Amino acid sequence: MWLKGCDGRLIIPLQNLNQLCPRLVNRNVIGNLYRLIAGCVVLSFHITTAACSENTTPPQLEAFTYPTTAGHCLAGSRSGVAGATDGRVSAEGIKYMVRTPSNYDATFTHPLLMVYAPAGMSRWASERLTGLTTEATRTGFVVVYADHKQLNLSTVEQLGMIPGQVAKEWCIDETRVYATGHSDGGTASLALAVLDKTKTIPAAIAPSAAGWRGKDLEEFQCPAPIPVMIMHGKHDTLFPGWGAQTSAWWATCHGCDVSKTKTKTLEGGCRVYQGCASGGATVYCEGSGGHRDWPNLNRVMLEFFAHPEKFL
């Protein structure tokens, strides 16, 4: 397993990181939330991001075809502008940036896509890794990328407050806040949906390579049904098999028939659970990659967020 530098080159074989850290994985218990902190992986991300300058040029922002019957924010009531806005800082000190459709309409209530970063990654690096900006703005999302911050319960709650702060500046439908992210970002996305103080914030989640096991989730009560799309690499050796475990937990919570799943004709060979409760679409997508790989499922994810009923 290799890690990429800022220029996209493969530079550090993960197996060699044992020379830097005698213990690859340390377990910390934070309340009832178990996390695996891959110290060497975090260190390597910091090495690679510090070794080269950030590319802060945003990807292409696309125009959205607005419906003719739009308009739920009063004209002039929001100060947020169209395009790429960087340098925002949450009340808790987390830096984030905003991407809107190129023809952003400040009176139309937009769905909000929150993208949380992997360990050690900046908001810009997370944007490059996921490649969500262009397609998401084309389909009408306002996209927010937040910097990584070491995870604990307080951090998850702080990350969950960013959508409300964004909605004060941009016209956002706060009932359509969607969360995704990779590795630590996936862990945070999933945590938002189960923790008591944040579980009402996301309308749906799509975590990738999240550091949750099925038995970790068993410590929590099932929340109200929420669309969940779990993405995990078949060759993820850091969190092996954890995506299958967490999707099974969600399927049980949603009352799905866990003995009968079908494979739809979707990118990534996603499995759609059947018989789930209304509002509880549950999908598991197991890709062929390892822990560092973002899945090639952006179009499927955005369709899942926009129309989860199609996945029941």
C-alpha positions as CSV (number, residue, x, y, z in Angstrom):
1,M,0.0,0.0,0.0
2,W,1.4,3.4,-1.1
3,L,0.6,7.0,-0.2
4,K,0.4,9.9,-2.7
5,G,2.3,13.1,-2.5
6,C,0.7,16.5,-3.3
7,D,1.6,16.0,-7.0
8,G,-0.1,12.7,-7.1
9,R,3.1,10.6,-7.2
10,L,3.3,7.5,-5.1
11,I,6.1,8.0,-2.5
12,I,5.9,6.1,0.7
13,P,5.2,2.3,1.0
14,L,2.9,1.9,4.0
15,Q,4.6,-1.2,5.2
16,N,7.8,0.8,5.6
17,L,6.1,3.1,8.1
18,N,6.8,0.5,10.8
19,Q,10.3,1.9,10.8
20,L,8.9,5.2,11.9
21,C,6.4,4.0,14.5
22,P,6.8,0.8,16.5
23,R,3.0,0.5,17.0
24,L,1.0,1.0,13.8
25,V,-2.4,1.2,15.5
26,N,-3.4,2.4,18.9
27,R,-6.8,2.0,20.4
28,N,-8.4,4.9,22.2
29,V,-11.8,4.8,23.9
30,I,-13.8,8.0,23.8
31,G,-16.9,7.5,25.8
32,N,-18.8,4.7,24.0
33,L,-17.1,5.5,20.7
34,Y,-14.2,3.3,19.8
35,R,-11.6,4.7,17.4
36,L,-8.5,3.2,15.8
37,I,-6.0,5.9,15.4
38,A,-3.4,4.9,12.7
39,G,-0.6,7.1,14.0
40,C,1.8,6.3,11.3
41,V,-0.8,7.0,8.6
42,V,-1.5,10.4,10.1
43,L,2.2,11.1,10.3
44,S,2.7,10.1,6.7
45,F,-0.2,12.4,5.5
46,H,1.5,15.3,7.4
47,I,4.8,14.5,5.8
48,T,3.4,14.5,2.3
49,T,1.3,17.6,2.7
50,A,4.0,19.6,4.4
51,A,6.6,18.6,1.8
52,C,4.9,20.4,-1.1
53,S,2.7,23.5,-1.5
54,E,-1.1,23.2,-1.6
55,N,-2.8,23.6,-4.9
56,T,-5.7,25.9,-3.9
57,T,-7.1,26.4,-7.4
58,P,-10.7,25.0,-7.3
59,P,-11.9,22.5,-9.9
60,Q,-14.5,23.5,-12.5
61,L,-17.7,24.8,-11.0
62,E,-20.7,23.9,-13.2
63,A,-24.0,25.6,-13.8
64,F,-27.2,24.1,-12.3
65,T,-30.5,24.0,-14.2
66,Y,-32.7,25.6,-11.7
67,P,-36.4,24.7,-11.5
68,T,-38.8,27.5,-12.5
69,T,-40.6,27.3,-9.1
70,A,-37.7,28.2,-6.9
71,G,-37.2,30.7,-4.2
72,H,-37.3,30.1,-0.4
73,C,-34.7,32.6,0.8
74,L,-35.5,36.3,0.7
75,A,-33.5,38.2,-1.8
76,G,-30.5,39.9,-0.1
77,S,-30.9,37.8,3.1
78,R,-27.7,35.9,2.6
79,S,-24.3,37.3,2.0
80,G,-22.6,34.2,0.5
81,V,-21.5,34.7,-3.1
82,A,-21.4,32.4,-6.1
83,G,-18.3,30.4,-6.9
84,A,-15.4,29.3,-4.7
85,T,-15.1,30.8,-1.3
86,D,-12.1,29.9,0.8
87,G,-10.9,30.8,4.3
88,R,-14.0,30.4,6.3
89,V,-13.5,29.4,9.9
90,S,-16.1,27.8,12.1
91,A,-16.9,29.2,15.6
92,E,-14.9,26.3,16.9
93,G,-11.8,27.1,14.7
94,I,-12.2,24.5,12.0
95,K,-11.3,25.9,8.6
96,Y,-13.6,25.1,5.6
97,M,-14.4,26.3,2.1
98,V,-17.5,26.5,0.0
99,R,-18.3,25.7,-3.6
100,T,-21.5,26.7,-5.3
101,P,-23.0,26.2,-8.8
102,S,-21.4,28.7,-11.1
103,N,-24.8,30.3,-11.6
104,Y,-25.7,30.2,-7.9
105,D,-29.2,31.6,-7.1
106,A,-29.2,33.1,-3.6
107,T,-33.0,32.7,-3.3
108,F,-33.1,29.0,-4.0
109,T,-32.7,26.6,-1.1
110,H,-29.8,24.3,-2.1
111,P,-29.0,20.8,-0.7
112,L,-25.7,20.9,1.2
113,L,-22.9,18.3,0.8
114,M,-20.5,18.2,3.6
115,V,-17.1,16.5,2.8
116,Y,-15.0,15.7,5.8
117,A,-11.2,15.1,5.4
118,P,-9.1,12.1,6.1
119,A,-6.5,12.2,8.8
120,G,-3.9,14.9,8.2
121,M,-5.5,16.3,5.1
122,S,-6.5,19.8,4.4
123,R,-9.8,20.9,2.8
124,W,-8.0,21.3,-0.6
125,A,-6.4,17.9,-0.5
126,S,-9.8,16.4,0.4
127,E,-11.4,18.2,-2.6
128,R,-8.8,16.7,-4.9
129,L,-9.1,13.2,-3.4
130,T,-12.9,13.0,-3.7
131,G,-13.3,14.9,-7.0
132,L,-16.9,15.8,-6.0
133,T,-17.0,19.5,-6.8
134,T,-17.7,19.6,-10.5
135,E,-20.5,16.9,-10.6
136,A,-22.0,18.1,-7.3
137,T,-22.3,21.7,-8.4
138,R,-23.8,20.6,-11.7
139,T,-26.5,18.8,-9.8
140,G,-27.3,21.7,-7.6
141,F,-25.4,21.1,-4.4
142,V,-23.5,23.6,-2.4
143,V,-20.4,21.7,-1.3
144,V,-18.4,22.4,1.8
145,Y,-14.9,20.9,2.5
146,A,-13.6,21.0,6.1
147,D,-10.1,20.6,7.3
148,H,-9.3,17.5,9.3
149,K,-9.2,17.8,13.1
150,Q,-8.3,14.9,15.4
151,L,-11.4,13.0,16.1
152,N,-13.2,12.8,19.4
153,L,-16.8,13.4,20.5
154,S,-16.3,17.1,20.8
155,T,-14.8,17.3,17.3
156,V,-17.7,15.4,15.8
157,E,-20.1,17.8,17.4
158,Q,-18.1,20.8,16.1
159,L,-18.1,19.4,12.6
160,G,-21.8,19.0,12.9
161,M,-22.2,22.7,13.6
162,I,-20.7,23.8,10.3
163,P,-23.8,23.3,8.1
164,G,-25.8,25.7,10.3
165,Q,-23.1,28.3,10.0
166,V,-23.0,27.9,6.2
167,A,-26.8,28.3,6.1
168,K,-26.4,31.7,7.6
169,E,-24.5,32.9,4.5
170,W,-25.8,30.7,1.7
171,C,-29.3,29.7,0.9
172,I,-29.4,26.1,2.2
173,D,-32.2,23.7,2.9
174,E,-31.2,22.5,6.3
175,T,-33.4,19.4,6.0
176,R,-31.1,18.3,3.1
177,V,-27.7,18.2,4.6
178,Y,-25.6,15.2,3.4
179,A,-22.4,14.0,4.9
180,T,-19.5,12.0,3.3
181,G,-15.8,11.8,3.7
182,H,-12.9,9.3,3.6
183,S,-11.2,7.4,6.4
184,D,-11.4,9.8,9.4
185,G,-13.9,11.8,7.3
186,G,-16.0,8.7,6.8
187,T,-15.7,8.0,10.5
188,A,-17.0,11.5,11.3
189,S,-19.8,11.2,8.8
190,L,-21.1,8.0,10.3
191,A,-20.7,9.4,13.9
192,L,-22.9,12.3,13.0
193,A,-25.7,9.9,12.3
194,V,-25.6,8.0,15.5
195,L,-24.5,10.4,18.3
196,D,-27.4,11.9,20.2
197,K,-26.3,15.5,19.8
198,T,-25.8,15.3,16.0
199,K,-28.0,12.5,14.6
200,T,-30.7,15.0,13.5
201,I,-28.3,16.9,11.3
202,P,-27.6,14.7,8.3
203,A,-30.4,13.7,5.9
204,A,-28.3,10.9,4.6
205,I,-24.7,9.7,4.9
206,A,-22.2,8.0,2.6
207,P,-19.0,7.3,4.6
208,S,-15.9,5.8,2.8
209,A,-13.3,3.6,4.6
210,A,-14.8,4.6,8.0
211,G,-13.1,3.4,11.2
212,W,-16.2,1.8,12.7
213,R,-16.8,-1.9,13.3
214,G,-20.2,-3.5,13.7
215,K,-19.6,-4.2,17.4
216,D,-18.8,-0.5,17.9
217,L,-22.2,0.4,16.5
218,E,-23.9,-2.1,18.7
219,E,-23.2,0.2,21.6
220,F,-25.7,2.7,20.2
221,Q,-29.4,2.7,19.8
222,C,-30.7,2.6,16.3
223,P,-31.6,6.2,15.1
224,A,-34.6,7.0,13.1
225,P,-34.3,5.6,9.5
226,I,-31.9,7.5,7.4
227,P,-30.5,6.7,3.9
228,V,-27.1,5.1,4.4
229,M,-24.6,4.2,1.7
230,I,-21.5,2.5,3.0
231,M,-18.4,2.5,0.8
232,H,-15.4,0.3,1.6
233,G,-12.4,-1.2,-0.2
234,K,-12.2,-5.0,-0.4
235,H,-8.4,-4.7,0.1
236,D,-8.6,-2.2,3.0
237,T,-6.1,-3.8,5.4
238,L,-6.4,-1.0,8.0
239,F,-10.1,-1.5,8.6
240,P,-10.6,-5.0,7.0
241,G,-14.3,-5.9,6.4
242,W,-15.6,-3.1,8.5
243,G,-17.8,-1.7,5.8
244,A,-19.7,-5.0,5.5
245,Q,-20.2,-5.0,9.3
246,T,-21.5,-1.5,9.5
247,S,-23.8,-1.8,6.6
248,A,-25.3,-5.0,8.2
249,W,-25.9,-3.0,11.4
250,W,-27.7,-0.3,9.5
251,A,-29.7,-2.9,7.6
252,T,-30.9,-4.4,10.8
253,C,-31.8,-1.0,12.3
254,H,-33.8,-0.2,9.2
255,G,-35.7,-3.5,9.3
256,C,-34.3,-4.7,6.0
257,D,-34.4,-8.4,5.0
258,V,-30.7,-9.0,5.7
259,S,-30.9,-12.5,4.2
260,K,-31.9,-11.1,0.8
261,T,-29.8,-8.5,-1.0
262,K,-29.6,-7.9,-4.7
263,T,-26.8,-6.4,-6.8
264,K,-28.1,-3.6,-8.9
265,T,-26.4,-2.5,-12.1
266,L,-24.4,0.2,-10.4
267,E,-20.8,1.3,-10.6
268,G,-18.8,-0.5,-7.9
269,G,-21.2,-3.5,-7.6
270,C,-23.3,-1.9,-4.9
271,R,-25.6,-4.2,-3.0
272,V,-29.0,-2.7,-2.2
273,Y,-30.8,-4.2,0.9
274,Q,-34.5,-5.1,0.3
275,G,-37.5,-4.6,2.5
276,C,-36.1,-1.6,4.4
277,A,-38.3,0.8,6.3
278,S,-39.5,3.9,4.6
279,G,-36.6,6.5,4.6
280,G,-34.1,3.8,5.4
281,A,-32.5,3.0,2.1
282,T,-29.4,0.9,2.8
283,V,-26.6,0.3,0.3
284,Y,-23.2,-1.4,0.6
285,C,-20.6,-0.8,-2.0
286,E,-17.4,-2.8,-1.8
287,G,-14.7,-1.6,-4.2
288,S,-11.5,-3.3,-5.3
289,G,-9.2,-0.7,-3.7
290,G,-7.3,-0.4,-0.4
291,H,-7.7,2.0,2.4
292,R,-6.3,5.1,0.7
293,D,-8.5,4.8,-2.4
294,W,-11.6,7.0,-2.8
295,P,-14.3,4.9,-4.6
296,N,-15.3,5.8,-8.1
297,L,-18.9,6.2,-7.1
298,N,-19.6,10.0,-7.1
299,R,-22.5,9.9,-9.6
300,V,-24.1,7.0,-7.6
301,M,-23.6,8.8,-4.3
302,L,-25.1,12.1,-5.6
303,E,-28.1,10.2,-7.0
304,F,-28.5,8.4,-3.7
305,F,-28.6,11.7,-1.8
306,A,-31.0,13.3,-4.3
307,H,-33.3,10.3,-4.7
308,P,-32.8,7.7,-2.0
309,E,-36.3,6.2,-2.7
310,K,-34.8,4.7,-5.9
311,F,-32.6,2.5,-3.8
312,L,-35.4,0.9,-1.7
